[in-house]
Amino acid sequence: MTSAKWQKYKEIIAGLQEYDEQLQNLNKQVSEQTIKDAFMSDFPCPPSKSTEKPKSVHQLRPGDINVIAAMGDSLTAANGAEASTLIGVLTEFRGISWSIGGDDDITEVHSLPNVFKYYNPLIYGFSTGTGTENRANSKFNVAVPASISEDMPLQAEELIQRMREDPNTDFYNDWKIITIFIGANDLSGWCDNEERFTAEKYEANIRDALDILHSNVPRALVNVVGIIDITQLAKLKGVICSVVHLAVCPCAVYGERIEQLSDLSHQYQQMIEKLILSGRYDTKEDFTVVLQPFLQQSKVPVDKDGNGDLTYFAPDCFHFSLKSHAAGSVGLWNNMIQPVGSKSDVWVVGEDYQCPSEIFPYLYTNLNSEPDWEPLYPERSENYLAESNSGKNGMSGVHIVIAAMLSMIGVILILLVVFMRVKVQRLQYHAI
């Protein structure tokens, strides 16, 4: 939604506060602990880190990532993620955002940074706590509520500036993950202005932002998360849902334009997929862009009555609840370890984190997903490093055996020389 529509949205939320007590009594929001009991568990995967800092973005293991960042709108700022009241939806719970929140750890909060924290506890850039994009705890979460695709180039420039200036990062040498999720507000804006929010303009805006990152950010893998079909909101029922949807995105849930908006969602998806698969961002060995499509064909989970399950949404029936943020992190991570061309475009209720393949331990990119791809920079094995390290502190077992064999050969040669000299001397004596 545009800034004007966001202001209108805030006014509507303020006017609906009388429903807050009723909302809580109806228990349409599950408690934080209930969500944790259902979703949270120990991360199931073994450690995975390269023996040396990788030179190629196509040979990144999870433990190689040093910096994490995100761009987007209120769905990345995590508006209302832990809200139990309507007015609480205006709070940005950045610390639990699915793509960039870093509160606690993976056993407490499911988020992409907490996955990477498991592999590298020193990873930097995730947001914590609550607050706007301008607060220090936001770090490299530059998402701004009400943003549209037109805002992505500016967010890209802001992110680059933050990463360059932060003393905790080595801008040129740290490997980075940047996640972009934008488009829900473009689709909502189409209801009021069809010319401004075409698929072509959406693609051009995303392209401009990616071009900026491509030209200026070394050592980065950029995730672009495919937009969801927002006409799925029609499955969410209730007085509050109806009022908010009517204000935010009426043509997604009412009238004859629902099918048109659904088609536009798919056009957005197709245009971005074509852009990313064009090879435009595969011209450098240390930078790439990957489409992560797990939301593109996803459906709103339903309750026992067949209606949209409101526990996945904040009290406004629009933003994600903690439950959806947890689910989103699972879908995103699993996409990252699936090859391009075989990535899931549907998030499944109850899905859990998967582990990278032992055969192929890298994060998948467009290039390394090709059947004939081979690593440009062969990795040294763990055994090689162990032998090298032992050589610094003393000989390894292999070296000891070789040294012993050489010593034995030396002794034998010496004995042969002595024997020959004695024999020669005896021959000389007998000749006299």
C-alpha positions in Angstrom: 0.0 0.0 0.0 1.2 3.5 -0.6 2.0 5.9 2.2 -1.5 7.5 1.8 -3.2 4.1 2.1 -1.0 3.2 5.0 -2.2 6.3 6.8 -5.7 5.4 6.1 -5.0 1.9 7.3 -3.7 3.2 10.7 -6.8 5.3 11.1 -9.0 2.3 10.5 -7.0 0.2 13.0 -7.5 3.0 15.6 -11.2 3.1 14.9 -11.5 -0.7 15.4 -9.9 -0.8 18.9 -13.3 -1.3 20.4 -13.1 -4.9 19.0 -9.8 -5.7 20.7 -11.3 -7.1 23.9 -13.8 -9.1 21.9 -11.0 -10.4 19.6 -9.0 -11.7 22.6 -12.1 -13.3 24.1 -12.7 -15.2 20.9 -9.2 -16.5 21.2 -8.5 -16.1 17.5 -4.8 -15.6 18.3 -2.9 -18.5 19.9 -0.4 -17.7 22.6 3.3 -17.4 21.9 4.0 -20.5 24.0 1.5 -22.5 22.1 3.1 -21.6 18.8 6.6 -22.5 20.2 5.3 -25.8 21.4 3.9 -26.6 18.0 6.8 -25.3 15.9 10.0 -25.1 17.8 12.6 -27.8 18.0 16.3 -28.3 17.9 17.8 -27.7 14.4 18.4 -31.2 12.9 21.4 -30.6 10.7 25.1 -31.2 11.2 27.6 -28.3 10.9 28.7 -27.3 7.4 31.5 -24.9 6.7 34.2 -24.7 4.1 37.7 -25.5 5.2 38.8 -22.2 3.5 36.9 -19.0 2.8 35.1 -19.7 -0.6 36.0 -17.8 -3.7 32.8 -18.6 -5.5 29.2 -17.8 -4.6 28.4 -21.2 -6.1 30.4 -23.0 -3.5 28.9 -21.5 -0.3 28.1 -23.7 2.6 25.8 -22.4 5.3 28.6 -21.8 7.8 30.4 -19.6 5.3 27.9 -16.8 5.6 29.1 -13.8 7.7 26.4 -11.2 7.1 22.6 -11.3 6.6 20.3 -8.6 5.4 16.7 -8.0 4.1 14.7 -5.5 2.1 10.9 -5.2 1.8 7.7 -3.9 3.5 5.7 -4.5 6.7 5.8 -8.3 6.1 9.6 -8.1 6.6 9.4 -5.5 9.3 7.1 -8.0 11.0 4.3 -5.7 11.9 1.9 -7.3 14.3 3.8 -10.6 14.5 3.3 -10.9 18.3 0.4 -8.5 18.6 -2.7 -9.6 20.5 -4.6 -6.3 19.8 -5.3 -4.4 16.7 -3.3 -1.4 17.8 -0.4 -3.8 18.3 -0.3 -4.5 14.6 1.4 -1.1 14.2 4.4 -2.4 16.2 7.3 -3.8 14.1 8.5 -7.0 15.8 11.7 -7.1 13.7 13.5 -9.5 16.0 11.2 -12.4 15.0 10.9 -11.6 11.3 11.1 -14.8 9.2 13.9 -13.6 6.9 15.9 -11.3 9.1 14.9 -11.6 12.8 17.6 -12.7 15.2 16.0 -12.8 18.7 17.1 -15.8 20.9 18.2 -18.8 18.8 16.7 -21.5 16.6 15.2 -23.4 19.5 13.2 -20.4 20.5 12.6 -18.4 17.3 12.3 -19.9 13.8 14.0 -17.4 11.4 16.5 -17.5 8.7 19.2 -15.7 10.7 18.8 -18.2 13.5 19.4 -21.0 11.1 22.6 -19.4 9.9 23.5 -18.6 13.6 23.4 -22.4 14.2 26.1 -22.8 11.5 28.0 -19.6 12.4 27.4 -18.0 15.8 29.2 -14.9 14.7 26.9 -14.0 11.8 25.9 -10.3 11.8 23.2 -8.0 10.5 20.0 -9.5 11.9 17.5 -7.3 13.6 16.3 -7.7 17.2 13.5 -6.5 19.4 11.0 -4.0 18.1 11.1 -0.6 16.4 11.4 1.1 13.0 14.1 0.7 10.4 15.9 3.7 11.8 16.7 2.2 15.2 20.1 0.7 15.8 18.7 -2.8 16.6 17.2 -3.0 13.0 20.8 -3.3 11.7 20.6 -4.6 8.1 16.8 -4.9 8.1 16.0 -1.9 5.9 12.3 -2.9 5.3 9.8 -0.1 5.6 6.0 -0.6 6.2 3.9 0.5 3.2 6.8 0.0 0.8 6.2 -0.9 -2.8 8.5 -2.1 -5.5 9.3 1.5 -6.5 11.1 1.8 -3.1 13.5 -1.1 -3.6 16.3 0.9 -5.4 16.4 3.3 -2.5 16.4 0.5 0.0 19.3 -1.2 -1.9 21.3 2.0 -1.6 20.5 2.4 2.1 21.5 -1.2 2.7 24.8 -0.8 0.9 25.6 2.3 2.9 24.9 0.6 6.2 27.0 -2.4 5.3 29.9 -0.2 4.2 29.9 2.0 7.3 29.3 -0.7 10.0 32.6 -1.5 11.7 31.4 -5.0 12.5 31.5 -6.0 8.8 34.3 -6.5 6.3 32.3 -5.3 3.3 34.6 -6.6 0.6 35.4 -10.0 2.1 32.3 -11.1 4.2 29.9 -13.4 2.4 26.4 -12.0 2.6 22.8 -13.3 2.2 20.3 -10.6 1.2 16.5 -11.4 1.0 14.0 -9.3 -0.9 10.3 -9.8 -0.5 8.0 -7.1 -2.0 4.8 -6.9 -4.0 1.8 -7.3 -1.7 1.3 -3.5 -1.6 1.8 -3.2 -5.4 -1.0 -5.7 -5.9 -3.2 -3.8 -3.4 -2.3 -0.5 -5.1 -3.5 -1.9 -8.5 -7.0 -1.8 -7.1 -6.8 2.0 -7.3 -4.2 2.6 -10.0 -3.9 -0.1 -12.7 -1.3 1.8 -14.8 1.1 2.4 -11.9 1.2 -1.3 -10.8 1.6 -3.3 -14.0 3.7 -6.4 -14.1 6.2 -4.6 -16.4 6.7 -1.8 -14.0 7.0 -4.2 -11.1 9.7 -6.1 -12.9 11.5 -2.9 -13.8 11.6 -1.7 -10.2 13.0 -5.0 -9.0 15.5 -5.0 -11.8 16.8 -1.6 -10.9 17.3 -2.6 -7.3 19.1 -5.8 -8.3 21.3 -3.9 -10.7 22.4 -1.7 -7.8 23.3 -4.6 -5.7 25.0 -6.4 -8.5 27.2 -3.4 -9.3 28.1 -2.5 -5.7 28.0 -5.5 -3.4 30.8 -8.1 -3.5 30.4 -11.6 -2.2 26.6 -11.8 -2.0 23.8 -14.3 -2.7 20.5 -12.5 -3.1 17.2 -14.3 -2.4 14.1 -12.9 -4.2 11.0 -14.5 -2.7 8.2 -14.9 -5.1 5.0 -13.0 -4.2 2.0 -14.8 -2.9 -1.4 -14.5 -4.6 -3.2 -12.1 -2.2 -6.6 -13.1 -3.3 -6.1 -15.9 -0.8 -7.2 -13.3 1.8 -10.8 -13.9 0.8 -10.7 -17.1 2.9 -10.3 -15.1 6.1 -13.7 -14.4 7.6 -14.9 -12.1 10.3 -16.0 -8.5 10.9 -12.5 -7.2 11.5 -11.2 -9.1 8.4 -13.9 -7.6 6.2 -13.3 -4.1 7.4 -9.5 -4.2 7.0 -9.6 -6.0 3.7 -12.1 -3.5 2.3 -9.8 -0.6 3.3 -6.5 -2.2 2.2 -7.2 -4.3 -0.9 -10.9 -4.4 -1.8 -10.5 -6.0 -5.2 -8.7 -9.0 -3.7 -11.8 -10.1 -1.8 -14.8 -8.4 -3.3 -16.3 -7.9 -6.8 -15.5 -9.0 -10.3 -11.8 -8.1 -10.3 -10.6 -10.9 -8.0 -9.7 -13.1 -10.9 -7.9 -10.2 -12.7 -5.8 -9.5 -9.5 -5.0 -13.2 -9.2 -3.8 -13.2 -12.8 -1.6 -10.1 -12.1 0.0 -12.0 -9.1 1.0 -14.7 -11.5 2.3 -12.2 -14.0 4.5 -10.6 -11.3 5.9 -14.1 -10.5 6.6 -14.9 -14.2 8.3 -11.6 -15.0 10.6 -11.9 -12.0 11.4 -15.5 -12.8 12.3 -14.6 -16.3 14.5 -11.8 -15.1 16.4 -13.9 -12.6 16.9 -16.8 -15.0 18.1 -14.5 -17.8 21.7 -14.7 -16.6 21.8 -11.0 -16.0 23.1 -11.6 -12.4 25.3 -14.5 -13.2 28.2 -12.6 -14.7 30.4 -12.6 -11.6 31.9 -15.4 -9.6 31.1 -13.7 -6.3 27.5 -12.6 -6.8 24.2 -14.1 -7.9 20.4 -13.8 -7.5 18.1 -16.8 -6.8 14.3 -16.9 -7.0 12.9 -18.7 -3.9 9.3 -19.6 -4.9 7.8 -21.4 -1.9 5.0 -18.9 -1.5 3.9 -18.6 -5.1 1.4 -21.4 -5.2 0.8 -21.6 -1.4 -2.7 -21.5 0.0 -3.9 -20.0 3.2 -4.1 -22.8 5.8 -7.7 -23.6 6.8 -9.3 -24.5 10.1 -11.6 -27.3 10.9 -14.6 -25.4 9.4 -12.8 -24.8 6.1 -12.2 -21.1 6.7 -8.8 -19.5 6.7 -6.9 -20.3 9.9 -6.6 -16.9 11.7 -3.8 -18.2 13.9 -1.5 -17.6 11.0 -2.3 -13.9 10.9 -2.0 -10.8 13.1 -5.3 -9.4 14.5 -5.9 -7.4 11.3 -6.2 -10.5 9.2 -3.5 -9.2 6.8 -0.1 -9.3 8.4 1.7 -12.5 9.5 1.6 -13.8 13.0 4.6 -15.4 14.8 3.3 -18.7 13.4 3.5 -17.6 9.8 6.9 -16.0 10.4 8.1 -19.3 11.7 6.6 -21.2 8.8 8.1 -18.6 6.3 11.6 -19.2 7.6 11.2 -23.0 7.1 9.9 -22.5 3.5 12.7 -20.0 2.7 15.5 -22.2 4.1 14.3 -25.3 2.4 14.1 -23.5 -0.9 17.7 -22.4 -0.5 18.9 -26.0 -0.3 16.8 -27.2 -3.2 18.2 -26.9 -6.8 16.8 -24.4 -9.2 14.2 -26.1 -11.3 13.2 -28.4 -8.4 12.3 -25.9 -5.7 9.0 -26.2 -4.0 6.5 -23.4 -4.9 4.2 -24.5 -2.1 4.7 -24.2 1.7 3.2 -27.2 3.4 1.6 -27.0 6.9 3.7 -28.8 9.4 6.8 -28.8 7.2 10.1 -28.7 9.1 13.6 -27.7 8.3 15.5 -29.9 5.9 19.3 -30.4 5.8 21.7 -29.8 3.0 22.7 -32.9 1.1 25.9 -34.6 2.1 26.6 -35.2 -1.6 26.0 -31.5 -2.5 26.6 -29.3 0.6 26.3 -25.9 -1.1 23.5 -23.4 -1.2 21.9 -23.8 -4.6 22.3 -21.1 -7.3 21.2 -20.9 -11.0 24.6 -22.1 -12.1 25.4 -24.9 -9.6 22.0 -26.4 -10.2 22.9 -27.3 -13.8 23.7 -31.1 -14.2 27.1 -30.5 -15.7 28.3 -27.9 -13.1 31.6 -28.6 -11.5 33.3 -26.5 -8.8 35.7 -24.0 -10.2 37.8 -24.0 -7.0 38.3 -27.6 -5.6 38.1 -27.7 -1.9 40.8 -29.0 0.4 39.6 -31.9 2.4 39.4 -32.0 6.2 42.1 -34.7 6.2 44.4 -32.4 4.2 44.0 -29.7 6.8 44.5 -32.2 9.7 47.7 -33.4 8.1 48.9 -29.8 7.5 48.1 -28.8 11.1 49.8 -31.9 12.5 52.9 -31.0 10.4 53.1 -27.7 12.2 53.1 -29.3 15.7 54.8 -32.6 14.9 54.8 -35.3 12.2 51.6 -37.1 11.3 51.4 -40.9 11.4 52.0 -41.1 7.6 55.1 -38.9 7.9 56.4 -41.0 10.8 56.1 -44.2 8.8 57.8 -42.7 5.8 60.6 -41.3 8.0 61.1 -44.7 9.6 61.4 -46.5 6.2 63.9 -43.9 4.9 66.0 -44.4 8.1 66.0 -48.2 7.6 67.0 -47.8 4.0 69.8 -45.5 5.1 71.1 -48.0 7.7 71.1 -50.8 5.1 73.1 -48.7 2.7 75.6 -47.8 5.3 76.0 -51.5 6.3 76.5 -52.4 2.6 79.2 -49.7 2.2 81.0 -51.0 5.3 80.7 -54.6 4.1 82.1 -53.8 0.7 85.1 -51.8 2.2 86.0 -54.7 4.5 85.8 -57.2 1.6 88.1 -55.0 -0.5 90.6 -54.7 2.3 90.7 -58.5 2.8 91.2 -59.1 -1.0 94.1 -56.6 -0.9 95.7 -58.5 2.1 95.4 -61.9 0.4 96.9 -60.5 -2.8 100.0 -59.4 -0.8 
